[in-house]
Amino acid sequence: MALVLKKREHGKEQPYWPLGPFQVRLPFIHYKFEQAEFIQAMFMFVTSLGMIPLLEKHLGLPYEVSLAYVVVAGIGFLLPALLGVPMVPGWITPAIPVVVLFLSQFEPGPQAIQALVALQLLVTVIFLVLGITKLGSTLVNNVPSSLKAGILIGAGIAALMGEIKMGGRIMNTPVSLIIGSFVCAYILFSSSFNVVRERNKFAKMLSNYGMVPALAVAMVIGWLIKEYPLPQIKIGITQPAFAEMWNYLPFTLGFPGVDLFLLALPTAIIAYIIAFGDIIVGNTLIKRADQLRTDEVVDMNTDRVHLVTGIRNLIHSFFAPYPGLAGPIWTAVTATVAERYRQGRPAMDSIYSGTGTFWVAGFIALFILPLVSFFQPVLPIALSLTLVVTGYLCISVGIDQVTTSTQRGVAGVTAVVLAVHGATYGLAVGVLLYLLVEKKEMFWKKREESPDESIKS
């Protein structure tokens, strides 16, 4: 598993085959497999299966068709490392509650699928256009901080409300999910655990596996107290219903009309703003690690991230419309990969060997029936923990965006309206509040300072 035909010279980029704006890297040819990421993926792939309950509930898909959708998503997860993006990809997770609010306007079935196709095509266009024109950073940097904060906080509130409301997953299976959520919060965010991790090898090992320990604790408790049924483990390979999947795609159901595109536009804009925030987080994680690794130069190209993410959303639009959309980064896993990468070349040869190994292993795991059948009864746990962590992060990062009482007021009202009434009303209220309350030059130009006044100051 350590064979690499093209080895990197010290201080150079990891070898690749150039392909237009992309850098093609293949396992065993351009990078080697990493054991830690391979093992982690064999557990964490269950999070990708966590999309199945949403596909069943909001799109009305059978389990086997939902599994086929997840396999299509798995193909998309392979593309970033293949095409030169040094991050572990995931969903636009903070946008999931906003997307669910959008889908709640439609009956599960053909109408909801068409609505999601419209949304995902709009997200595709935004990413591809901004990637090609290189205007992505310019656009999002000009969005007011209060509006960005309101969107993030609103998405976080919606994520948590969906879990803790009556009939939500936490209320239905409270013991396993509440304990699992607190274990997850302690390992991922606790200051005291950071101290323990520096002193204890076992704690450091736990932190390297991100959400896996919390997932394992929640699963065991859920089985012990019978909140979740025990798995019926099956032998063989999975059989996603690819033939039947065709009946749930726009080629059969019909493509959405203009009205659905107009309804989906505010949600698409919010999803992109959230995704761009994820790109910034990813850039920070990779650059922080790269500064310690003088042996490798990592090309963190934002335009390439846009293009690859756009291609993945395009694939989903036609072959697996997805409530999670296709996002640029799975933050928790990218953080654990970057942390191991910081430990030097003996620990991880290249950032691409870590990020590439993870989803190659995760894709293989999708076809291992004993693994899939083992996790099938507890898929709601994986989805719930993902949304709880997302809610915490969104609220935390959103609050950091605002510094004045006016900004906090605009952000707070925007967040509540968005969480309760969805993207259209949330975005409209946020823009109006920004113009009426926060923006200083709405009705008059900023007064020029006179020479006398400047002297006095």
Disulfide bonds with the S-S distance in Angstrom:
none
